[in-house]
Amino acid sequence: MSDNLIDIKEYSHFINDVLDESGKIAMKYFRQVKDLTLKGDYSPVTEADKNIESYIRERINSQYPDHTIIGEEFETPHTSSEYTWYLDPIDGTRSFIAGKHDFGTLIALRKSNELLSGAIDCPALEERWVSFTNGSTLVNGNKTSCRSVNDLEDAVMATTSSHEFGMAKWKAYQSLEQSVKVTTTGSDCYNYGLLASGYIDIVAERLTAPHDYLPLINIVQGAGGVITDWDGNKLGFDAKNVYVLASASKDLHKLALNKLTVS
């Protein structure tokens, strides 16, 4: 067995074990939130966000002390490691605060210029998607895949919120929305899990930071889908305020990109 295969087995066990415990922390606070503060971008932050990220950081620092950690809630100490973890302790904090079940914890692992893994854990729904490079996407340990949709008029699309688009992007998004069968809003990272499981066919939205979008890439690709920015470019490791498009197939992705092209 190669070192790479050994690493994947080890990291898979580690990620699942960490998410088992971080999910317990999330559920301890779920529908118990009373204190609310606001960050500089006015997004809500709870004690749960910070405690979950603190727990995951402690586990990584204990198991892999030389690895870099980039998270939503805390600053990143400078390191020279080729391994970097990306953490979003509660993606969908507004849903969490509102008592909705479709929030999730996101984890990605990068080695140099390769994205090794991604995970979406939705503890209130007891659903977890995990995928490693060149591997399948698993939901609760079972292989899953996107469904086959050839035409936009048959596609189900999701966006967390279209209110964050500028005017030019709004017009492009409207062109796409008017072409699909139905559009649903909200749900944040859960949309990408549903795309990987064949329930949603397109996700189009703006994501603000690497820890928001990097964990989603392997999930979508491992299920046979495609994920890029709205210009069809590969998502980088350090971009901010990225307009993300995920689709169930290459053909559907091309059709969606054509609608998003702004003249």
N, C-alpha and C positions, 0 to 999 in steps of 0.2 A: 504493500500500500504506500502511495506517495505521501510526502509531507503535506501536500495541499489537501488531500483527502482526509488525513488525520486532523488537520486544522479545522476543516469544515465540520467534521463530526464533533470535535471539541467545542467549537463556537456555537454550533446548533444547540448542543446540550446547555451551554452556558446561557445563551439568549433566552431559551425557553424557561430555564430555571429562574432567571432574573425576572422575567415577565410574570411568572406564576406569583412571585412575591410582590412585585410592584402593583399588580392588579388587586391584591388584597388591600394595599394602602389606598388605592383609588376608591375601592368600594367602601372602605371605612369612612371616607369623607363624602361619598356620593349621597346627594339629597340631604346633607348635613351642613352645607356651606352657609355660614352666617356672616363671616367677615370677608370683605372684598376690597382689593386695592387696584390701582390702575398703573400700568407701566407707561413709559413715555409715549408709546404709540396708542395709548388708551385702550389696549386690549386687557381683559380681566385676568388677574392673577390670584390664585388662591393658595392657601397653605398646602393644599394637596399637590399642586404643581411642584412646589419647592421640595416637599418631602419625598416625592417620587423621584425627582431628579437626583436629590442627595443620596437616596438609597442606591440608585443605579450607578452613580459615580463611585460610591464606596465599594460596590461589588467589582467594578472594573479596575479601580485602583488596587484592590486587594489581589485580584487574579492576574491582572496585566499592568503592573505599576509603571511600565515605560510607555504605555499607550497614551495618545492625546485624546481628550474628550471635549467635544463642542456641543453645548447644550443651550436650551432656550433661556434658562433662568440664571445661570452663573457664568462668570468670566472664565476664559480658558487659559490656564498657565502655559507658558511657552515650553514646548518640547521639540525634540528632533526625531520622534518616532515615525516609522513608515506606516504605522497603524493609527487610524483616527476613527473614533466613535462619534456618531451624531445622535442627539437625543432630543425628543420633544415629549416631555412627561405627560402632558394632556393636550392633545391636538383636538380642538373642538371645545375649548374652555367655556365658551358661551353655552353650548349644549349641556356641559357638565353642570354649570351653575343653574341652568333652567330645569335640571332634573331629567334631561333627555338621555337616552341610553347610547347614542351613537358617537360618543367621544372615544378616543383611543390613545395609546402610548406608541410612539414611533422610535425605532432604533435602526441605525444603519452602521455598517462597518466597512471602512475603506482601507485598502493596502496600497500605498503609493498612488498610482493613477488608476487603480482598479477598484470598483465597488464590489465588495465581496458578498454582502448580504443586506437584506431589508426585512423589517418586521412591522406589522400593524397588529396591535393587540387591543381588542375592545372587550374589557372585562365585564361590563354590565350586560353584554350580549353573549358572553362566553364564546367569542369567535376570535381566532388568531390566524393571521396569514404570515408565513415565513418563506423566504426564498433566498437561495445562494446563487452566485454566478454560475452560468451554464447548467443550472438545475431547474427542477420544476417548482412551481409555487404550491405550497401545502396550506390547507386551511384545516386547523385542528388535526394535523397529521395526515390528512388525505389530499391526494393530488387534485388540483382544480384547474380549470382552463376557461378562457373567454369563450363566448358563444360566437357563432358565425353569422354576421350580418353584412350584407353586401351593399345595401342602399341606405342613405341617410333617412329616407322617409320611414324606414323600419326601425330606426335606432332610438333607444332610450338614452337621454343625456342627463347629466347631473352637473350642478355647479354649487359651491357652497354659498356664494353670494355674488351676483353680478353688479352690485352697487359699488364695488371697489374698482371698476373699470373706468379709465378715462373715456372721453367722448369717442375718439377714434376706435379704441378697443371695444367700446360698447356697440358701435355700429357693426363692427366685424362680428362680434358675438351674436348680435341680433340676426345677422344673416344666417349664421349657423343654427341658431335656435328655431328660426322659422322654417328650417329645412328638415328637422327631425320629427319623429313621431310624438314624443312627449318629453318634457323637461321637468326634473325635480330639483329642489333647492335644499340647502343645508347639508348636514352629515359629514362634512370635512373629510378626514382620511377614510372613513367607512365607505365612501363612494368608490375608492380604488380597490378595496377588498371585494366589493360587490361587482365591479368590473371584472376582476380576476376570476370571480365565481360565475360569471355569465348572466348576471341580472341587469347590469348597466353596460352600455356599449360605448359611451363617450363621456369623458369628464373634461370640462374646459373652465379654467379659473386662474386667478392670480395667487401665487404663493410667495411668502415674503423672504424666506431664508433657507439655506441648505438643509437644516434639520427638518424643514417642512416637506421638502420634495425628494431628497436623496433616499429616504427609507422606502419610498413608493416605487422606485424605478425597477428593482429586481422583482417586486411583487407583480407588476404589470407585465414585464417582459417574460418572466418565468411562466406566466399563464398564456403566453402567445400573443400578448398585446404589444402596443407601441406607445412610447411616451417621449415627447419632445417639447420644445417651446412652440409658440404659435407661428414661427417662421420655419419650422421643421428641423431646427438645430438640436443637436444632442445637449442635454442638460449638463452644465458644468458643476464643479464642486464648490464654487464660491460666489455664485450669482445671488443678487438680491432682487426682490420684486419681480419674479419670473412669471410670465404667462404660460401656463402649462396646459398641454393637450395630451390626453391619454385616450387611446382607441382600442377596440377589441381586435382589429386586424390592420394590416398594412393598407389594404384597399380602402377601408373605411377611413383610415387616418388621412390618406391623400384627399379624399372627398371633403373631409372636414377642414383640412388645411386650405383647400381652395376657397372655402366659404369665409375663412378667417383672413384672407389676403386683403389688405387695405390698399386701395388704389391711390 
